[in-house]
Amino acid sequence: MLIAEDLLLLLYDDESGKPIAGSPGLDYALAGAVLIELTLLGKTDITAAGDGVKPGRLKVLDAAPTGDPILDERLAFVVDKPGKRPKDQIGRLSKKLRDQLLARLAERGVLEADKGKVLGLFPVTRWPAKDARHEGEVRSKLEAVLKVGTTPDERTGALIALLSALNVVPKVVTDAVDKKALKQRAKQIAESDWAADAVRKAVTEMQAAVTTAIIVASSTAAASGSS
């Protein structure tokens, strides 16, 4: 499973098959998860001061395919336009990504594509869980970190950081007594040294990109509502 697939499972309600986070934040978080995965695989990195180029830019370390079509499609995007800031690439990287991930999870029997119509007119597809065993394992790791205080591995740390950026941690870990403390714990994890420098840089940039996307979307919606 990709980090993006784990994130998507956490962001969809198992029973209703509906997302618990809005767009475009959810889609940008999925794209951020893909970039983090490519960093973990040694395919991409974020430039730093002293690299001889502008800091905070995407760079390609290894353009060879990973063998995963979803990752390889996004790697090709970065190869095609290197030197871009993550927040300027993440919109392009997110295009069709959610649909690709949902379809693949359904093909694997993890989710079920439940097709219907809203008001009997407009077609809609819900994605309830069909086999929640893997998601259960992911949730167990999340709760061990957030509620017990164990040290996260890089994949779990990345998930927590992205969920924190979306501000949906209490919607994922729903049985926490103190939701404020849970959110603070997630924020601390996101900012702590649980990963190698390259991965930490990628996670930090992805968090910033997701947060920016949510702020811009909210501002645009507010402006539209007042006009």
C-alpha positions as CSV (number, residue, x, y, z in Angstrom):
1,M,0.0,0.0,0.0
2,L,1.1,3.5,-0.8
3,I,1.1,6.2,1.9
4,A,-1.6,7.9,-0.2
5,E,-3.7,4.8,-0.2
6,D,-3.5,4.6,3.6
7,L,-4.4,8.3,3.9
8,L,-7.4,7.8,1.6
9,L,-8.7,4.9,3.6
10,L,-8.5,7.1,6.8
11,L,-10.2,10.0,5.0
12,Y,-13.3,8.0,3.9
13,D,-15.9,6.8,6.3
14,D,-16.1,3.1,6.3
15,E,-19.9,2.9,6.4
16,S,-21.1,5.9,4.4
17,G,-18.3,5.8,1.9
18,K,-18.1,9.6,2.0
19,P,-15.0,11.7,2.6
20,I,-14.5,13.3,6.0
21,A,-12.4,16.1,4.6
22,G,-13.2,18.6,1.9
23,S,-11.6,19.5,-1.4
24,P,-9.1,20.7,-2.4
25,G,-7.3,19.9,0.9
26,L,-8.0,16.2,0.6
27,D,-6.7,16.0,-2.9
28,Y,-3.6,18.1,-2.1
29,A,-2.9,15.9,0.9
30,L,-3.0,12.8,-1.4
31,A,-0.5,14.5,-3.8
32,G,1.7,15.4,-0.8
33,A,1.6,11.7,0.3
34,V,2.8,10.7,-3.2
35,L,5.7,13.2,-3.0
36,I,6.7,11.9,0.4
37,E,6.6,8.4,-0.9
38,L,8.9,9.4,-3.8
39,T,11.3,11.0,-1.3
40,L,11.3,7.8,0.8
41,L,12.2,5.8,-2.3
42,G,15.1,8.2,-3.0
43,K,13.5,9.5,-6.2
44,T,12.9,13.1,-5.2
45,D,14.2,15.6,-2.7
46,I,13.7,19.2,-1.6
47,T,16.6,21.6,-2.2
48,A,18.2,23.3,0.8
49,A,20.3,26.4,1.3
50,G,23.8,25.7,0.1
51,D,22.8,23.3,-2.7
52,G,23.7,25.9,-5.3
53,V,20.1,26.4,-6.3
54,K,17.1,28.1,-4.7
55,P,16.0,26.3,-1.5
56,G,12.6,24.7,-1.1
57,R,12.4,23.4,-4.7
58,L,11.7,19.9,-6.0
59,K,14.6,18.1,-7.5
60,V,14.9,14.6,-9.0
61,L,17.5,12.3,-7.7
62,D,16.5,9.2,-9.7
63,A,14.2,9.3,-12.7
64,A,14.0,5.6,-13.2
65,P,10.4,4.2,-12.8
66,T,9.3,2.7,-9.5
67,G,7.1,0.1,-11.1
68,D,4.0,1.7,-9.6
69,P,2.0,3.5,-12.3
70,I,0.5,6.1,-9.9
71,L,3.9,7.0,-8.5
72,D,5.6,6.9,-11.9
73,E,3.0,9.3,-13.5
74,R,3.7,11.8,-10.7
75,L,7.5,11.3,-10.9
76,A,7.3,12.1,-14.6
77,F,5.5,15.4,-13.7
78,V,8.5,16.4,-11.5
79,V,11.0,15.2,-14.1
80,D,9.2,17.3,-16.7
81,K,9.3,20.5,-14.6
82,P,12.1,20.3,-12.0
83,G,13.0,23.2,-9.8
84,K,9.4,24.0,-8.9
85,R,8.2,24.7,-5.4
86,P,6.0,21.9,-4.0
87,K,3.1,24.2,-3.5
88,D,3.2,25.2,-7.1
89,Q,3.3,21.6,-8.4
90,I,0.9,19.9,-6.0
91,G,-2.2,21.0,-7.8
92,R,-1.0,19.3,-11.0
93,L,0.1,16.3,-9.1
94,S,-3.3,15.9,-7.5
95,K,-5.3,15.8,-10.8
96,K,-7.2,12.5,-11.1
97,L,-5.2,11.1,-8.2
98,R,-8.1,10.4,-5.9
99,D,-10.1,8.6,-8.6
100,Q,-7.0,6.5,-9.5
101,L,-6.5,5.5,-5.9
102,L,-10.2,4.8,-5.2
103,A,-10.4,2.6,-8.3
104,R,-7.3,0.6,-7.4
105,L,-8.5,0.0,-3.8
106,A,-11.8,-1.2,-5.2
107,E,-10.0,-3.5,-7.6
108,R,-8.1,-5.0,-4.7
109,G,-11.3,-5.6,-2.7
110,V,-10.5,-3.0,0.0
111,L,-13.3,-0.6,-0.9
112,E,-16.6,-1.1,-2.7
113,A,-17.8,1.2,-5.5
114,D,-21.5,1.9,-4.5
115,K,-23.1,3.7,-7.4
116,G,-26.3,5.6,-6.9
117,K,-28.1,8.9,-7.7
118,V,-28.7,12.1,-5.7
119,L,-32.4,13.1,-5.9
120,G,-32.8,10.4,-8.4
121,L,-31.0,12.5,-11.0
122,F,-27.3,13.0,-10.4
123,P,-25.0,10.0,-10.4
124,V,-22.8,9.6,-7.4
125,T,-20.4,6.9,-6.2
126,R,-19.8,6.1,-2.5
127,W,-16.8,4.1,-1.4
128,P,-17.6,2.1,1.8
129,A,-15.1,-0.4,3.2
130,K,-15.2,-3.9,1.9
131,D,-12.2,-5.3,3.7
132,A,-11.0,-3.1,6.6
133,R,-8.2,-5.3,7.9
134,H,-5.4,-3.2,6.4
135,E,-7.0,0.1,7.5
136,G,-7.3,-1.4,11.0
137,E,-3.6,-2.0,11.2
138,V,-2.9,1.6,10.1
139,R,-5.3,2.9,12.7
140,S,-3.6,0.8,15.4
141,K,-0.3,2.3,14.6
142,L,-1.8,5.8,14.6
143,E,-3.4,5.3,18.0
144,A,-0.2,3.8,19.4
145,V,1.6,7.0,18.5
146,L,-1.2,9.5,19.3
147,K,-2.7,7.9,22.4
148,V,0.1,5.8,23.9
149,G,3.1,7.9,22.9
150,T,5.2,5.4,20.9
151,T,7.7,6.7,18.4
152,P,6.2,6.8,14.8
153,D,7.9,5.1,11.8
154,E,8.3,7.4,8.8
155,R,5.0,6.3,7.1
156,T,2.9,6.7,10.3
157,G,4.6,10.1,11.0
158,A,3.9,11.3,7.5
159,L,0.2,10.3,7.8
160,I,-0.1,12.1,11.1
161,A,1.5,15.2,9.7
162,L,-0.9,15.3,6.7
163,L,-3.9,14.6,8.9
164,S,-2.8,17.4,11.1
165,A,-2.5,19.8,8.2
166,L,-6.1,18.9,7.2
167,N,-7.2,19.4,10.8
168,V,-9.1,16.1,10.8
169,V,-7.2,14.1,13.5
170,P,-10.2,14.0,15.9
171,K,-12.4,12.8,13.0
172,V,-10.0,9.9,12.4
173,V,-9.3,9.0,16.0
174,T,-12.8,9.5,17.2
175,D,-12.7,8.0,20.7
176,A,-10.2,10.4,22.2
177,V,-11.5,12.0,25.4
178,D,-9.5,15.2,25.0
179,K,-9.6,16.3,21.3
180,K,-7.6,19.4,22.0
181,A,-4.8,17.3,23.5
182,L,-5.0,14.9,20.6
183,K,-4.6,17.7,18.0
184,Q,-1.7,19.1,20.0
185,R,0.0,15.6,20.1
186,A,-0.4,15.3,16.3
187,K,1.1,18.8,15.8
188,Q,4.1,17.8,18.0
189,I,4.6,14.6,16.1
190,A,4.5,16.6,12.8
191,E,7.2,18.9,14.0
192,S,9.4,16.3,15.7
193,D,12.5,14.5,14.4
194,W,11.0,11.1,13.5
195,A,12.4,10.9,10.0
196,A,15.5,11.4,7.9
197,D,16.3,15.0,6.9
198,A,15.1,14.5,3.3
199,V,11.7,13.1,4.4
200,R,11.3,15.8,7.1
201,K,11.8,18.5,4.5
202,A,9.3,16.8,2.2
203,V,6.7,16.5,5.0
204,T,7.2,20.1,6.1
205,E,6.7,21.3,2.5
206,M,3.6,19.1,2.0
207,Q,2.0,20.4,5.2
208,A,2.6,24.0,4.1
209,A,1.2,23.3,0.6
210,V,-2.0,21.6,2.0
211,T,-2.5,24.4,4.5
212,T,-2.1,27.0,1.8
213,A,-4.7,25.2,-0.4
214,I,-7.2,25.1,2.4
215,I,-6.8,28.8,3.2
216,V,-7.0,29.8,-0.5
217,A,-10.2,27.7,-1.0
218,S,-11.8,29.1,2.1
219,S,-11.0,32.7,1.1
220,T,-12.4,32.1,-2.4
221,A,-15.6,30.5,-1.0
222,A,-16.0,33.5,1.4
223,A,-15.5,36.0,-1.4
224,S,-18.0,34.2,-3.6
225,G,-20.5,34.1,-0.8
226,S,-20.2,37.8,-0.1
227,S,-20.5,38.9,-3.7
